[in-house]
Amino acid sequence: MANMATGAAPVARQDGPPGTQQGSNTGALVIVTILFFMWGLITSLNDVLIPHLKAVYTLTYVQAMLVQFCFFGAYAIVSLPAGVLIRRIGYQKGAVTGLLVAAGGCTLFYPAASGGYGMFLLALFVLASGITVLQVAANPYVAVLGPARTASSRLTLTQAFNSLGTTIGPAVGGVLILSAAGAAAVAGSDAAAEAASVRGPYLMLAGLLVVLAVMFLMAKLPKIVAAEDDGTPVAGAAGSVLAHRHLVLGAIGIFLYVGAEVSIGSFLINFIGEPQIAGLAHADAAHYVSIYWGGAMVGRFIGFAVMRVVSPGKTLAFNSVAAIVLVLVGTFAQGDIAMWAILAVGLCNSIMFPTIFSMALHGLGKHTGQGSGILCMAIVGGALVPFAQGALADSLGVQISFLLPAACYAFILYFGARYASMYAPK
């Protein structure tokens, strides 16, 4: 997703002796996978923060969704500057910079606990800005460290470890944040005391991110450099990268997919807490959010193997149909059936992001860098779709508001079906 300022596509350069490329690439993928895990854990903690801050500050759903608005809004604002930064300092130092900025955002949660809701939103924006830089630096590593034909399955594998982080995050947040806040509420503490339950977990995260930054800085990774434009014309290419229809549709797909995935996760605790669903307390419902993200983790390991024999487009279309059916069941059913239907959507989400990402970049040639920058900016769907669902939840109720994610999956079905033969295994 970097080099968007120049339009150059990233390539791997091995500085060691011949025959060492594969081993070095494996080591690089292991290190980058750790980054995927960390930002997955941090991102899923928002699903715990939303009901927590909603209760502490007595917010409407729209106001509570400002958490995701500020967090994912950073992708739209920071992606282009991040691309310029990484172009100048390199992918490895860019990742280190992203880790340190994210650590600074976590540290801001300490004063935010006594500074009000606005301070929390600022801390989230800074934290997300660091993660955006990480996204810009890390995704090209995965994309170029291997054959283009297997880029989708390779991205799916690394995204599986991102999902491991998102699986652990809600459970940890439920214990360290929601349970502590519940105890403070029972003791009759004020809002500031309940908000303070976030300090410990986020300060620990800040420390881990700093340690990881040092480790990443010292690691010996193959150099990832920008390929120069050799003047070779790209088949079907026009003057603008936006002339590639599959890229434009893929960007819309990323926008809607991230929006749907984040929106469902954001509402899960409140959804499960509805009396007609399960009526669980927030701290207990948080454990079920881990099941939602855990389904995505399991599905990505499965998808890694499936997409070596089935085309990514067909796999994407199949998962989209399943997601639509499950969301509709969750919207119109009640009790355990509705709860488990929505939780099972996580399994369907599994392969969507890496598959849409790889398909959208297919055949762009020298425009690959610009195209990946556009896709990174499309992640802003995680800011806007939950905000729209919050408005529906305030006016129509939490359960019926899930029709919006179903509509998002309908477009992804169209995209997968339209390009079903792309990257078809031979």
BELWONOR-V118716 format. One line per field, one symbol per residue. ss: DSSP state (~ for helix, > for strand, _ for the rest). phi: phi as a letter, one per 20 degrees, with the letter a starting at -180 (. if undefined). A space follows every 50 residues. Layout:
BEGIN
ss=???
phi=???
END
This chain:
BEGIN
ss=_________>>>>_______~~~~~~~~~~~~~~~~~~~~~~~~_~~~~~ ~~~~~~____~~~~_~~~~~~~~~~~~~~~~~~~~~~~~_~~~~~~~~~~ ~~~~~~~~~~~~~~~_~~~~~~~~~~~~~~~~~~~~~~~~~~~~___~~~ ~~~~~~~~~~~~~~~~~~~~~~~~~~~~~~~~~~~~____~~~~~__~~~ ~~~~~~~~~~~~~~~~~~____>>>>______________~~~_~~~~~~ ~~~~~~~~~~~~~~~~~~~~~~~________~~~~~~~~~~~~~~~~~~~ ~~~~~~_____~~~~~~~~~~~~~~~~~~~~~__~~~~~~~~~~~~~~~_ _~~~~~~~~~____~~~~~~~~~~~~~~~~~~~~~~~~~~~~~~~~___~ ~~~~~~~~~~~~~~~~~~________
phi=.emffdneefceceeefgndgffffffffffffffgfffffffffffefg ffffffdlefffffffgffffeffffeegfgffffffednffffffffff fffffffffffffddnffffffffffgfffffffffeeffgffeeqfffd fffffffffffgffffffgffffffedffffffffffnfefffffffefg gffffgfffffffffffefedffdcefffenffegmedfdfffeffffff ffffgfffgfffffffegfffffffedcmefgfffffffffgffffffff fffgeffecdfgfffffffffffffffffffdecmffffffffffgfffg efffffgfffegmelfegfffffffffffggfeefgffffffffedofff ffffgfffffffgfffffdfeflffd
END
